[in-house]
């Protein structure tokens, strides 16, 4: 019998970001189910919106940051994140070195 996925597309959840993924996205766990959260930083508490659900993980976007990371900064680029050339400009430089 197939195990049920604990999240649903288009639903909102409150999560604590536990780590970073390979592209710098935040990783949260909901009942041990991995959710990749674009733009989230480690140790942030966020309200998220699930955008895509697969059998072993899901993707989400931030609806609201409830507790900000000390490493979150205002980007110095007017076109970030729309242009897509950079993915970590919302994180201070010291933390980006830890991620890389």
N, C-alpha and C positions, 0 to 999 in steps of 0.2 A: 504494500500500500504506500502510495506517495505521501511524503510528509508535507504538511501544509506550510506555505511561506507565511511568516508572521507579519508581513507588511502588504499594503495594497496600494496600487497606483492611484494617484490623486488624493491620497490621504495625508494628513499632517501629523507629525510626531515631535516631541521634544526630546532631544538627545544631547549627550556629552560627547565631544569629539575625542577619540582615544589615541589617534595616530594619524600619520600622513600616508597617502598612497604614492605610487611611483611617479605620478604627475603633479604632486603637491596638493592634491585634493584631500579633504578631511575624511577620516574613516570613523564611522559610528557603528555600534552594535545594538540591535534590537532583538532581544531574546536569542543572542549568539548568532544573529543573521547580519552579515556585513552590508553596510550602506555607505556608498561613496558620495560625499557631499561637496559639490563644487564650491570653492571659495572659503571653506571653513578651515579654521586653524585648530591645532591640538589644544585641548583643555577648554575650548569654547563650549558654551551651552547654547544650543540653537533650536528654534522651531523650524522644521524642515517640511518640504512638500515632495513626496515621492513622484519621480517623473518616469521611471522605468523599472520594472521588476523582472528579474530572471530567476532561474531555479536556485541559484546559490548566492546571489547578491542583488543589490538594487542601486539605483542612482537617485539623487535628490538635489534640490536646490534650497538655498536658505530663504526662509520667509522673514525671519527676524532673529537677530543675534541677541540673546538674553543675557549672556555674560561674555564680554569680549576678552580675547587674549591680550596680554601685555605686548605681544609681538605684532599686533595688527597696526598698520600705519595707513595714512592717507596717501594714495598714489600721487606721484609728481607728474603723471602723464594724463593729458586731457582725454585721450582716446582709449585708455585702459578701462575696462577689459574688452571693449567692443572690437578692437582691431584684431585681437587674437595673437599678436606677436610675442607677448609676454604672459606668463601664467602666475607669477609670484610677486607682482609689484605691490600687493596689499600686505606683504610680510616684511618685517625689518630684515636688513641684510644679514645680521648675525644668525637669525633663525633660518634663513634660506640656505646658508652654508651647512647647517645641521641637517636640513632636509636632503640636500644633494649628497 
